[in-house]
Amino acid sequence: MNYSVICSLLVILISLLSAACTTSVNDVKAIFTKSKSNTTNEAANPGVWTKPAPVYPSKSAEPQLPPKVSVLVDTAAHVKKYNQLKKKIASYQDNTQVRWRKASTANKKKIAQEVSDSLLQLITQRLMPPWYGTPWEFDGISQQPRTDYIACGYFVSTIMRDAGFKVQRIKLAQQASSNIVKTLCNNYHSRTYNKLPDLLKYLQQQPNGLFVVGLDYHVGFIAKLPEGLYFVHANPYPPRMAMEEPLTESAILTKSKVFVVGNILGHPDLINAWLQDRKVKTVY
């Protein structure tokens, strides 16, 4: 065979071997990269089931604040007025406790009903509105309206404390929503539903009053008033703040799969605790 032909064949053979080697190296790199990716995913998801964390909407494109909420507030004056209100409620409680201790058994029942009616107005019309517009934060622990941030559990426990109930504000706020309801209403005076229509049916059968409701990952108040049903809560959904909204228009409530509800002011033991200045034990 001609020497030049042999050289040409060798050049072709070397080119083919070089291409094959390059392909093999690329394939190995690809496999290694894929292997690392799979290992990372497996480490992050080892196959042990954990309860998923609540997912809240993105903060982008948030709606305007509700009309009743004023953004421009003199915070110092706002807090001063709120503290004055707390003193008036405490004075009303002291005077009512004196009347209750001196009353006959029949009159004690009448006073208890009077307290239930009065607290409905005091809480829904006087205590709650100053909090509207206070920013929500998962770790919010504010004790004063429009100062710092407030979480849903702390909103409930702070309102109850400021209304004169001797709740363990911090411990109560840190409980699961169902235990917050059981603390304020116990098992006998609370109900559990899995569908919104069942909750609405229950509420329709109740007199006007103040209810506490525990959802999948949230807790708040339901106010049943002559003008309708309202959900009052520190809302983690936009606009992310303490607010009042029509019950059936609340995004977080209507999306819930669990509703643990109880009538706070219809619970005789809780009203008696208010009258006797007795501590409310937190359910764990």
HELIX and SHEET records of a PDB file:
HELIX    1   1 TYR A    3  ALA A   44  1                                  42    
HELIX    2   2 THR A   75  LYS A  102  1                                  28    
HELIX    3   3 THR A  105  GLN A  121  1                                  17    
HELIX    4   4 LEU A  122  LEU A  127  3                                   6    
HELIX    5   5 PRO A  129  TRP A  131  5                                   3    
HELIX    6   6 CYS A  152  ASP A  162  1                                  11    
HELIX    7   7 ARG A  169  ALA A  173  1                                   5    
HELIX    8   8 SER A  177  CYS A  185  1                                   9    
HELIX    9   9 LEU A  196  GLN A  204  1                                   9    
HELIX   10  10 LEU A  247  GLU A  249  5                                   3    
HELIX   11  11 ALA A  251  THR A  254  1                                   4    
HELIX   12  12 PRO A  268  GLN A  276  1                                   9    
SHEET    1   A 2 LYS A 166  VAL A 167  0                                        
SHEET    2   A 2 LYS A 279  VAL A 280  1                                        
SHEET    1   B 6 SER A 190  TYR A 193  0                                        
SHEET    2   B 6 PHE A 259  ASN A 263 -1                                        
SHEET    3   B 6 GLY A 209  GLY A 214 -1                                        
SHEET    4   B 6 VAL A 219  LEU A 225 -1                                        
SHEET    5   B 6 GLY A 228  ALA A 234 -1                                        
SHEET    6   B 6 ALA A 242  PRO A 246 -1                                        
END                                                                             
